[in-house]
Amino acid sequence: MAQARLTDTAAGAIHERYRTLFANVFAPNVRYEQMPGADERTAYAAEFIAYRLGQIDDKLGRLIELMERGTGKSS
């Protein structure tokens, strides 16, 4: 079976949808009619954690760059 590849546009749209979803405050996907299984809730929480850790990593990277620039100028 051949795997379907996403076009750059489709992949970008999916990426942007997740970025928008996780940029908001964590809100588990709870449906009152039917509670999602533990595996689904765990997967959603893991994706959210990975997103937030990525944001922290980006911010720390920028902070390190600023600190390195500051020490380079003062030397």
ChimeraX commands (.cxc) that place a marker at each C-alpha (Angstrom):
marker #1 position 0.00,0.00,0.00 radius 0.5
marker #1 position 1.33,3.40,-0.91 radius 0.5
marker #1 position 1.16,6.02,1.77 radius 0.5
marker #1 position -0.47,9.28,0.83 radius 0.5
marker #1 position 1.85,12.24,1.34 radius 0.5
marker #1 position 0.51,15.55,2.50 radius 0.5
marker #1 position 1.14,18.56,0.34 radius 0.5
marker #1 position 2.99,21.46,1.91 radius 0.5
marker #1 position -0.26,23.42,2.04 radius 0.5
marker #1 position -2.17,20.64,3.80 radius 0.5
marker #1 position 0.67,19.99,6.24 radius 0.5
marker #1 position 0.92,23.72,6.96 radius 0.5
marker #1 position -2.82,23.93,7.62 radius 0.5
marker #1 position -2.66,21.01,10.05 radius 0.5
marker #1 position 0.37,22.52,11.78 radius 0.5
marker #1 position -1.37,25.88,12.13 radius 0.5
marker #1 position -4.52,24.24,13.48 radius 0.5
marker #1 position -2.52,22.49,16.22 radius 0.5
marker #1 position -0.58,25.68,16.97 radius 0.5
marker #1 position -3.87,27.58,17.45 radius 0.5
marker #1 position -5.37,24.75,19.50 radius 0.5
marker #1 position -2.44,24.47,21.90 radius 0.5
marker #1 position -1.84,28.22,22.16 radius 0.5
marker #1 position -5.00,28.42,24.23 radius 0.5
marker #1 position -5.23,27.32,27.83 radius 0.5
marker #1 position -5.26,23.53,28.21 radius 0.5
marker #1 position -8.82,22.31,27.98 radius 0.5
marker #1 position -9.22,18.54,27.76 radius 0.5
marker #1 position -11.49,17.30,25.03 radius 0.5
marker #1 position -14.41,16.36,27.26 radius 0.5
marker #1 position -17.73,15.48,25.71 radius 0.5
marker #1 position -20.47,15.15,28.29 radius 0.5
marker #1 position -22.31,12.57,26.22 radius 0.5
marker #1 position -19.30,10.27,26.02 radius 0.5
marker #1 position -16.11,10.61,28.04 radius 0.5
marker #1 position -13.00,9.93,25.92 radius 0.5
marker #1 position -10.90,6.95,26.90 radius 0.5
marker #1 position -7.83,7.27,29.05 radius 0.5
marker #1 position -5.56,6.66,26.06 radius 0.5
marker #1 position -7.16,9.53,24.12 radius 0.5
marker #1 position -6.90,11.90,27.08 radius 0.5
marker #1 position -3.28,10.86,27.68 radius 0.5
marker #1 position -2.38,11.39,24.02 radius 0.5
marker #1 position -3.96,14.85,24.03 radius 0.5
marker #1 position -2.17,15.82,27.25 radius 0.5
marker #1 position 1.17,14.55,25.87 radius 0.5
marker #1 position 0.73,16.62,22.70 radius 0.5
marker #1 position -0.06,19.69,24.78 radius 0.5
marker #1 position 2.99,19.13,27.00 radius 0.5
marker #1 position 5.23,18.67,23.97 radius 0.5
marker #1 position 3.93,21.92,22.49 radius 0.5
marker #1 position 4.50,23.87,25.70 radius 0.5
marker #1 position 7.99,22.40,26.14 radius 0.5
marker #1 position 8.78,23.49,22.60 radius 0.5
marker #1 position 7.71,27.02,23.48 radius 0.5
marker #1 position 9.91,26.98,26.58 radius 0.5
marker #1 position 12.82,25.70,24.50 radius 0.5
marker #1 position 12.36,28.51,21.97 radius 0.5
marker #1 position 12.24,31.17,24.69 radius 0.5
marker #1 position 15.30,29.77,26.45 radius 0.5
marker #1 position 17.15,29.71,23.13 radius 0.5
marker #1 position 16.39,33.39,22.58 radius 0.5
marker #1 position 17.42,34.19,26.16 radius 0.5
marker #1 position 20.74,32.39,25.70 radius 0.5
marker #1 position 21.35,34.30,22.45 radius 0.5
marker #1 position 20.71,37.62,24.22 radius 0.5
marker #1 position 22.99,36.67,27.10 radius 0.5
marker #1 position 25.75,35.61,24.71 radius 0.5
marker #1 position 25.45,38.89,22.81 radius 0.5
marker #1 position 25.63,40.81,26.09 radius 0.5
marker #1 position 28.80,39.04,27.22 radius 0.5
marker #1 position 30.37,39.49,23.79 radius 0.5
marker #1 position 29.83,43.26,23.87 radius 0.5
marker #1 position 31.13,43.71,27.42 radius 0.5
marker #1 position 34.37,41.81,26.74 radius 0.5
marker link #1:1,2 radius 0.2
marker link #1:2,3 radius 0.2
marker link #1:3,4 radius 0.2
marker link #1:4,5 radius 0.2
marker link #1:5,6 radius 0.2
marker link #1:6,7 radius 0.2
marker link #1:7,8 radius 0.2
marker link #1:8,9 radius 0.2
marker link #1:9,10 radius 0.2
marker link #1:10,11 radius 0.2
marker link #1:11,12 radius 0.2
marker link #1:12,13 radius 0.2
marker link #1:13,14 radius 0.2
marker link #1:14,15 radius 0.2
marker link #1:15,16 radius 0.2
marker link #1:16,17 radius 0.2
marker link #1:17,18 radius 0.2
marker link #1:18,19 radius 0.2
marker link #1:19,20 radius 0.2
marker link #1:20,21 radius 0.2
marker link #1:21,22 radius 0.2
marker link #1:22,23 radius 0.2
marker link #1:23,24 radius 0.2
marker link #1:24,25 radius 0.2
marker link #1:25,26 radius 0.2
marker link #1:26,27 radius 0.2
marker link #1:27,28 radius 0.2
marker link #1:28,29 radius 0.2
marker link #1:29,30 radius 0.2
marker link #1:30,31 radius 0.2
marker link #1:31,32 radius 0.2
marker link #1:32,33 radius 0.2
marker link #1:33,34 radius 0.2
marker link #1:34,35 radius 0.2
marker link #1:35,36 radius 0.2
marker link #1:36,37 radius 0.2
marker link #1:37,38 radius 0.2
marker link #1:38,39 radius 0.2
marker link #1:39,40 radius 0.2
marker link #1:40,41 radius 0.2
marker link #1:41,42 radius 0.2
marker link #1:42,43 radius 0.2
marker link #1:43,44 radius 0.2
marker link #1:44,45 radius 0.2
marker link #1:45,46 radius 0.2
marker link #1:46,47 radius 0.2
marker link #1:47,48 radius 0.2
marker link #1:48,49 radius 0.2
marker link #1:49,50 radius 0.2
marker link #1:50,51 radius 0.2
marker link #1:51,52 radius 0.2
marker link #1:52,53 radius 0.2
marker link #1:53,54 radius 0.2
marker link #1:54,55 radius 0.2
marker link #1:55,56 radius 0.2
marker link #1:56,57 radius 0.2
marker link #1:57,58 radius 0.2
marker link #1:58,59 radius 0.2
marker link #1:59,60 radius 0.2
marker link #1:60,61 radius 0.2
marker link #1:61,62 radius 0.2
marker link #1:62,63 radius 0.2
marker link #1:63,64 radius 0.2
marker link #1:64,65 radius 0.2
marker link #1:65,66 radius 0.2
marker link #1:66,67 radius 0.2
marker link #1:67,68 radius 0.2
marker link #1:68,69 radius 0.2
marker link #1:69,70 radius 0.2
marker link #1:70,71 radius 0.2
marker link #1:71,72 radius 0.2
marker link #1:72,73 radius 0.2
marker link #1:73,74 radius 0.2
marker link #1:74,75 radius 0.2
view
